[in-house]
């Protein structure tokens, strides 16, 4: 998944499945590439005043001598929606929807 971060653009969705079954839907607001030597820690890791998710991976030029990428790709997102888990319909409701009755 993180290999493809570089392909994300503003407006793309990023869905996160939470332990309680809720899906947190984030929207990409921007994508930036920073040299590791000049990585803006405060800008990336600080609170932005809203629910956000920053996804970070290695990128940019690859240094074959060190075996490391020289940059980091940061995908900035903001929370767009919380989607509750799907609730299975009750037996009576399912029967009504399918046109069948539960009665013998």
Buried (B, 14 or more C-beta within 10 A) or exposed (E): EEEEBEEBEEEBEBEEEEEEEEBBBBBBBEBBEBEEEEBEEEEBEEEEEEEEBBBBBBBBEEEEEEEEBBBBBBBBBEBBEEBEEEEEEEEEEEBEEEEEEEEE
